[in-house]
Amino acid sequence: MPYPLTVQEVMKALFAGPGSLAPETRLAIAKRATETSGGTLAGGEAPEALHAFIEKVTRESHRITDEDLAQLQAAGYTEDQVYEATVAAAFGAGLALFERGLRAVGEPQ
């Protein structure tokens, strides 16, 4: 689906800009979150260690606890990487909602 220019600019910054996680990892995280929320996004597979966290960010972000973050750090992720994973997952979930909204109003995909 062709996204509006502003969405494309955010995607470029998020998936091609500098960060602690590799750009392809950030894209893979957003892809998994998008698919979890019923949308589509091209990309690779998110690391297995992040799957449960991505699911939680996508479906019940209000239930994320310090323990969730500590588990990711115990798996070797830094605070910056956890932050970037959270942003990528939240963006992916939001992108899926955006797509569903466009479908609801009959916008072409």
Residue frames relative to the residue before (quaternion, step in Angstrom):
aa qw qx qy qz dx dy dz
M 1.0000 0.0000 0.0000 0.0000 0.00 0.00 0.00
P 0.3687 -0.7082 0.5444 0.2572 3.59 -0.87 0.82
Y 0.2509 -0.7840 0.5551 0.1191 3.56 -0.70 1.11
P 0.6106 -0.5301 0.4233 0.4086 3.59 -1.20 0.43
L 0.6816 -0.5238 0.3328 0.3876 3.54 -1.19 0.62
T 0.6559 0.5139 -0.3344 0.4404 3.61 0.88 -0.81
V 0.6408 0.4990 -0.3246 0.4847 3.59 1.02 -0.76
Q 0.6331 0.5295 -0.3267 0.4606 3.59 0.99 -0.78
E 0.6484 0.5163 -0.3183 0.4601 3.59 1.01 -0.77
V 0.6361 0.5049 -0.3246 0.4848 3.57 1.01 -0.77
M 0.6465 0.5200 -0.3190 0.4581 3.58 0.95 -0.87
K 0.6395 0.5214 -0.3270 0.4606 3.58 0.96 -0.81
A 0.6704 0.4912 -0.3001 0.4682 3.59 0.88 -0.90
L 0.7010 0.4817 -0.2682 0.4523 3.57 0.90 -0.93
F 0.8027 0.3327 -0.1479 0.4723 3.57 0.85 -0.95
A 0.7602 0.3229 -0.2065 0.5246 3.62 1.19 -0.22
G 0.5717 0.6110 -0.3772 0.3969 3.57 1.24 -0.27
P 0.6616 -0.5017 0.3675 0.4189 3.54 -1.29 0.18
G 0.1800 0.7786 -0.5893 0.1187 3.54 -1.19 0.53
S 0.6296 -0.5337 0.4113 0.3867 3.53 -1.33 0.09
L 0.6879 0.3787 -0.2559 0.5639 3.56 1.14 -0.64
A 0.5595 -0.5869 0.4593 0.3626 3.56 -1.12 0.62
P 0.6080 -0.5791 0.3920 0.3759 3.62 -1.01 0.72
E 0.6701 0.4971 -0.3152 0.4522 3.61 0.94 -0.82
T 0.6091 0.5288 -0.3536 0.4737 3.60 1.16 -0.50
R 0.6392 0.5136 -0.3259 0.4707 3.58 0.96 -0.82
L 0.6488 0.5051 -0.3118 0.4761 3.58 1.00 -0.82
A 0.6545 0.5145 -0.3150 0.4558 3.59 0.94 -0.84
I 0.6253 0.5251 -0.3310 0.4728 3.59 1.05 -0.74
A 0.6665 0.4889 -0.2997 0.4764 3.58 0.90 -0.91
K 0.6170 0.5485 -0.3421 0.4488 3.59 1.02 -0.78
R 0.6756 0.4860 -0.3036 0.4639 3.59 0.83 -0.96
A 0.6590 0.4975 -0.3127 0.4695 3.60 0.94 -0.82
T 0.6325 0.5302 -0.3266 0.4607 3.58 1.00 -0.79
E 0.6817 0.4809 -0.2842 0.4725 3.56 0.89 -0.93
T 0.6134 0.5490 -0.3396 0.4550 3.59 1.05 -0.75
S 0.7344 0.4069 -0.2114 0.5003 3.55 1.12 -0.74
G 0.6388 -0.5805 0.3178 0.3925 3.58 1.23 0.25
G 0.5908 0.5679 -0.3740 0.4341 3.58 1.21 0.31
T 0.3689 -0.7022 0.5525 0.2560 3.54 -1.30 -0.24
L 0.1231 0.7528 -0.6390 0.0991 3.52 -1.12 0.76
A 0.3989 -0.7156 0.5211 0.2393 3.57 -0.86 0.94
G 0.3768 0.7098 -0.5398 0.2505 3.54 -1.04 0.76
G 0.6347 -0.5449 0.4015 0.3729 3.52 -1.33 0.09
E 0.6465 -0.5034 0.4064 0.4043 3.52 -1.30 -0.40
A 0.4477 -0.6853 0.5104 0.2634 3.55 -0.93 0.92
P 0.5982 -0.5654 0.4146 0.3881 3.61 -1.10 0.57
E 0.5925 -0.6088 0.4099 0.3322 3.57 -0.99 0.91
A 0.6442 0.5540 -0.3229 0.4168 3.59 0.97 -0.84
L 0.7053 0.4543 -0.2568 0.4798 3.60 1.21 -0.43
H 0.4399 0.7425 -0.4405 0.2472 3.60 1.20 -0.31
A 0.6962 0.4633 -0.2896 0.4656 3.61 0.75 -0.98
F 0.6488 0.5166 -0.3205 0.4577 3.58 1.00 -0.78
I 0.6328 0.5219 -0.3286 0.4682 3.58 0.96 -0.84
E 0.6352 0.5306 -0.3167 0.4632 3.56 0.96 -0.89
K 0.6812 0.4894 -0.2928 0.4590 3.58 0.90 -0.91
V 0.6300 0.5150 -0.3371 0.4735 3.60 0.97 -0.79
T 0.6948 0.5046 -0.2651 0.4386 3.54 0.95 -0.95
R 0.8130 0.3214 -0.1338 0.4667 3.57 0.80 -1.01
E 0.8236 0.0130 0.0365 0.5659 3.59 1.01 -0.71
S 0.0243 -0.8594 0.5106 -0.0122 3.54 0.74 1.10
H 0.6006 0.5764 -0.3595 0.4216 3.58 1.14 -0.53
R 0.6837 0.4777 -0.2846 0.4727 3.61 1.24 -0.21
I 0.4101 0.6949 -0.4904 0.3293 3.60 1.22 0.21
T 0.1328 -0.8075 0.5743 0.0226 3.53 -0.87 1.04
D 0.6804 -0.4444 0.3783 0.4432 3.52 -1.34 0.09
E 0.6017 0.5706 -0.3518 0.4343 3.58 1.10 -0.66
D 0.6188 0.5355 -0.3412 0.4626 3.60 1.02 -0.78
L 0.6805 0.4835 -0.2819 0.4729 3.55 0.93 -0.92
A 0.6388 0.5247 -0.3206 0.4624 3.59 1.03 -0.79
Q 0.6209 0.5381 -0.3442 0.4544 3.61 1.05 -0.70
L 0.6576 0.4925 -0.3139 0.4759 3.58 0.99 -0.78
Q 0.6481 0.4983 -0.3237 0.4762 3.57 0.99 -0.76
A 0.6309 0.5200 -0.3306 0.4714 3.60 1.06 -0.70
A 0.6526 0.4954 -0.3018 0.4875 3.59 1.19 -0.56
G 0.6558 -0.5566 0.2920 0.4181 3.58 1.30 0.04
Y 0.5328 0.6213 -0.4155 0.3969 3.59 1.24 0.08
T 0.4047 -0.6978 0.5381 0.2443 3.56 -1.02 0.84
E 0.6741 -0.4672 0.3656 0.4401 3.57 -1.28 0.17
D 0.6411 0.5192 -0.3270 0.4610 3.59 0.98 -0.79
Q 0.6634 0.4992 -0.3074 0.4650 3.58 0.95 -0.82
V 0.6270 0.5161 -0.3349 0.4777 3.59 1.03 -0.74
Y 0.6315 0.5247 -0.3277 0.4675 3.58 0.99 -0.82
E 0.6824 0.4843 -0.2919 0.4632 3.58 0.84 -0.96
A 0.6267 0.5225 -0.3345 0.4715 3.60 1.04 -0.73
T 0.6436 0.5236 -0.3145 0.4612 3.57 1.01 -0.82
V 0.6590 0.4997 -0.3032 0.4734 3.58 0.92 -0.90
A 0.6659 0.5034 -0.3070 0.4570 3.60 0.89 -0.91
A 0.6660 0.4911 -0.3051 0.4714 3.60 0.94 -0.85
A 0.6570 0.5003 -0.3137 0.4686 3.59 0.92 -0.84
F 0.6345 0.5154 -0.3315 0.4710 3.58 1.00 -0.77
G 0.6530 0.5220 -0.3147 0.4494 3.58 0.91 -0.89
A 0.6540 0.4970 -0.3099 0.4787 3.57 0.95 -0.84
G 0.6593 0.5065 -0.3007 0.4672 3.57 0.98 -0.82
L 0.6235 0.5411 -0.3345 0.4545 3.56 1.05 -0.75
A 0.6361 0.5195 -0.3263 0.4679 3.58 1.01 -0.79
L 0.6493 0.5014 -0.3188 0.4747 3.60 0.97 -0.79
F 0.6079 0.5461 -0.3386 0.4664 3.57 1.06 -0.76
E 0.6625 0.5028 -0.2990 0.4680 3.58 0.90 -0.95
R 0.6575 0.5016 -0.3127 0.4672 3.60 0.93 -0.86
G 0.6291 0.5314 -0.3307 0.4609 3.56 1.04 -0.73
L 0.6485 0.5053 -0.3195 0.4712 3.58 0.96 -0.79
R 0.6435 0.5117 -0.3224 0.4691 3.57 0.99 -0.79
A 0.6436 0.5509 -0.3185 0.4253 3.57 1.01 -0.83
V 0.7452 0.3667 -0.2130 0.5147 3.57 1.06 -0.71
G 0.5746 -0.6566 0.3430 0.3480 3.55 1.30 0.25
E 0.3426 0.7319 -0.5170 0.2823 3.58 1.15 0.49
P 0.5050 -0.6375 0.4785 0.3312 3.61 -1.03 0.69
Q 0.3160 -0.7644 0.5377 0.1633 3.54 -1.10 0.72
